[in-house]
């Protein structure tokens, strides 16, 4: 039997701007027992904005914590469990407007949530496109992540760049030099739409550190949008790295 569901929700309207970074920048965040998951030899991080709807924590809808925005910065890893490779994501920073959820996730999953004022908009524009915008206020200034998206959706194609970015179904967090938190994320394969234009304006150094400034200040390597779906996050468990074994190379 699988682990109990910790979180159930709808994740919808996912804007994802993907940036190539130097692998060395990610190594301090790399959880033990994982290795970087590369796209054609490139280490990618994603700035992600999306909506939480119908959120339940341990089966309960908490008042005023049901529908809200999230923006996060993540990168991609793999873990070999002795039988198969599990492809997952590591979150460097996560922003939402709900301090209680941030407190629970940070303490139970060792996530990196920060509660800030947030807002979003979804505006139809000409030629069958829609503008999606996620904003969060830091030091009195609104930071922005958004995209102009075609209203026509299609299935993710096997072997595509979209498949690499979206189809990571595990989460990993570094607990210590030999210990990692692993949890499963369940959802159907999403549909994607063409991104015509995008925006990312943020205090990168304050939010993510100086090491990310030269990479997140450049034009994204790619930009994607997914419709999303119902999701479940299972209660996590700890895995241990064997310190006597060498780190497996990224494939």
C-alpha positions in Angstrom: 0.0 0.0 0.0 1.3 3.5 -0.9 2.0 6.2 1.6 -1.0 8.3 2.8 -1.8 11.4 0.8 -0.4 14.5 2.5 -1.7 17.0 -0.1 -4.5 17.0 -2.7 -5.3 19.9 -5.0 -5.7 21.1 -8.5 -2.5 22.6 -10.0 -3.5 24.7 -13.0 -2.2 27.3 -15.5 1.5 26.5 -15.1 3.9 29.0 -16.6 7.5 27.6 -16.8 10.5 29.6 -17.9 13.5 27.3 -18.1 17.1 28.5 -17.8 20.4 26.8 -18.4 22.8 27.1 -15.4 26.3 25.9 -14.5 26.1 22.6 -12.8 28.4 23.8 -10.0 25.6 26.3 -9.0 23.3 23.4 -8.2 25.7 21.1 -6.3 25.1 22.7 -2.9 21.4 21.9 -3.2 21.8 18.4 -4.6 20.3 15.9 -2.2 22.3 12.8 -1.2 21.5 9.7 -3.2 20.5 11.8 -6.3 22.3 13.0 -9.4 21.5 15.8 -11.8 19.0 15.0 -14.5 20.3 16.8 -17.6 18.5 17.7 -20.8 21.0 17.0 -23.7 23.8 17.7 -21.3 22.4 20.9 -20.0 21.5 21.6 -16.3 18.2 23.4 -16.3 16.3 25.3 -13.6 12.7 26.4 -14.0 10.8 29.4 -12.7 7.3 28.2 -12.2 4.1 30.0 -11.5 0.7 28.3 -11.1 -2.5 28.2 -9.2 -3.6 25.9 -6.3 -7.3 25.2 -6.3 -9.4 23.0 -4.0 -6.4 22.4 -1.7 -6.7 19.7 1.0 -4.0 18.9 3.6 -4.4 15.5 5.1 -7.9 15.4 3.6 -9.0 18.7 5.2 -9.9 22.0 3.4 -8.5 24.6 5.8 -10.5 27.9 5.7 -8.8 30.6 3.6 -6.1 28.1 2.4 -8.0 26.5 -0.5 -7.2 28.6 -3.6 -3.9 30.6 -3.9 -0.9 31.2 -6.1 2.6 29.7 -6.0 5.9 30.6 -7.6 8.9 28.4 -7.3 12.5 27.8 -8.6 13.4 24.2 -9.1 15.9 21.9 -10.8 15.9 18.2 -11.9 17.5 15.1 -10.4 17.3 11.3 -10.6 17.5 8.7 -7.8 18.3 5.0 -8.4 16.5 2.9 -5.8 18.3 -0.3 -6.7 15.7 -1.3 -9.3 14.9 1.8 -11.3 15.7 5.5 -11.9 13.1 7.8 -10.3 13.0 11.3 -11.9 12.3 14.1 -9.6 12.6 17.8 -8.8 14.4 19.8 -6.1 13.0 23.1 -4.9 15.4 25.9 -4.3 12.7 28.4 -3.3 8.9 28.4 -3.1 6.7 31.4 -2.6 3.0 31.4 -1.6 0.7 33.7 0.3 -0.2 31.3 3.0 2.1 31.2 6.1 0.4 28.2 7.7 1.1 26.0 4.6 4.6 27.3 4.4 5.2 26.4 8.0 3.8 22.9 7.6 5.7 22.1 4.4 9.0 23.5 5.7 8.8 21.5 8.9 7.5 18.2 7.6 9.2 18.1 4.2 12.1 20.4 4.8 10.9 22.5 1.9 12.0 26.1 1.3 8.7 28.1 1.4 8.4 31.8 2.0 5.1 33.5 2.6 4.7 36.8 0.7 1.7 38.8 -0.6 0.7 37.5 -4.0 -1.8 38.1 -6.8 -2.5 36.8 -10.3 -4.4 37.7 -13.5 -5.7 35.8 -16.5 -6.6 38.2 -19.4 -7.9 37.1 -22.8 -6.1 38.9 -25.7 -6.5 39.0 -29.4 -5.8 36.1 -31.8 -6.9 33.4 -29.4 -4.3 34.0 -26.8 -4.4 34.6 -23.0 -2.0 36.5 -20.7 -1.2 34.8 -17.4 0.6 36.8 -14.7 1.8 35.8 -11.2 3.1 38.5 -8.9 4.6 38.6 -5.4 5.5 41.6 -3.3 9.0 41.8 -1.8 10.4 44.9 -0.1 7.5 47.0 -1.3 7.9 46.0 -5.0 5.9 43.6 -7.1 7.9 40.9 -8.8 6.5 39.3 -12.0 6.4 36.0 -13.8 4.1 35.5 -16.7 3.4 34.5 -20.3 1.1 35.0 -23.3 -0.3 31.6 -24.2 -2.1 30.1 -27.2 -5.5 28.8 -26.2 -5.0 25.6 -28.1 -3.6 22.7 -26.1 -2.0 19.4 -27.3 -0.6 16.3 -25.7 3.0 16.2 -24.6 5.1 14.2 -27.1 7.4 11.4 -26.0 11.0 12.5 -25.9 10.1 16.2 -26.1 11.6 19.0 -24.1 8.2 19.5 -22.5 8.1 15.8 -21.4 11.5 16.3 -19.7 10.4 19.4 -17.8 6.9 18.3 -16.8 7.1 14.6 -16.2 9.1 14.4 -13.0 7.0 12.6 -10.5 9.1 12.6 -7.3 10.3 15.4 -5.0 13.7 15.3 -3.2 15.0 17.5 -0.4 18.4 17.5 1.3 18.2 16.8 5.0 21.9 16.3 5.7 25.1 15.2 4.0 23.8 11.5 3.9 20.0 11.9 4.3 17.3 12.9 1.8 13.5 13.3 2.0 11.7 11.6 -0.9 8.0 12.0 -1.7 5.8 11.0 -4.7 3.8 13.4 -6.8 0.9 11.9 -8.7 -1.0 13.4 -11.7 -2.0 12.6 -15.2 0.1 13.7 -18.1 -0.7 17.3 -18.8 -1.4 19.1 -22.0 0.7 22.0 -23.2 0.2 25.2 -25.2 2.5 27.4 -27.2 4.1 30.4 -25.4 4.2 33.5 -27.6 5.8 35.9 -25.1 6.9 35.9 -21.5 8.0 38.2 -18.6 10.2 37.6 -15.5 11.1 40.6 -13.4 12.4 39.9 -9.9 15.0 40.6 -7.2 17.0 37.6 -8.1 19.8 38.1 -5.7 17.5 38.6 -2.7 15.3 35.7 -3.6 17.7 33.1 -4.9 21.3 34.3 -4.2 24.1 35.9 -6.3 25.0 32.6 -7.9 21.8 32.6 -9.9 21.9 36.2 -11.0 23.9 35.8 -14.2 21.7 32.8 -15.3 18.2 34.1 -14.4 19.0 37.5 -15.9 19.4 36.0 -19.4 16.8 35.0 -21.9 15.2 31.6 -21.0 16.4 28.5 -22.7 12.7 27.6 -23.3 9.3 28.6 -22.1 6.3 26.3 -21.6 2.7 26.4 -20.4 0.6 23.4 -19.1 -3.0 23.2 -18.2 -2.4 21.1 -15.1 -4.8 18.7 -13.3 -5.7 17.2 -10.0 -2.6 16.2 -8.1 -1.7 14.2 -4.9 1.5 14.4 -2.9 2.2 11.3 -0.8 3.7 11.5 2.7 7.5 11.4 2.3 10.1 9.0 3.6 13.8 9.4 4.3 16.4 7.7 2.2 20.1 7.3 3.0 23.1 7.7 0.8 26.0 5.2 1.3 29.0 7.5 2.0 31.4 4.7 0.8 29.9 4.7 -2.7 30.9 7.3 -5.4 28.3 9.7 -6.6 26.7 8.4 -9.8 27.2 10.6 -12.8 24.3 12.4 -14.5 23.1 10.5 -17.5 
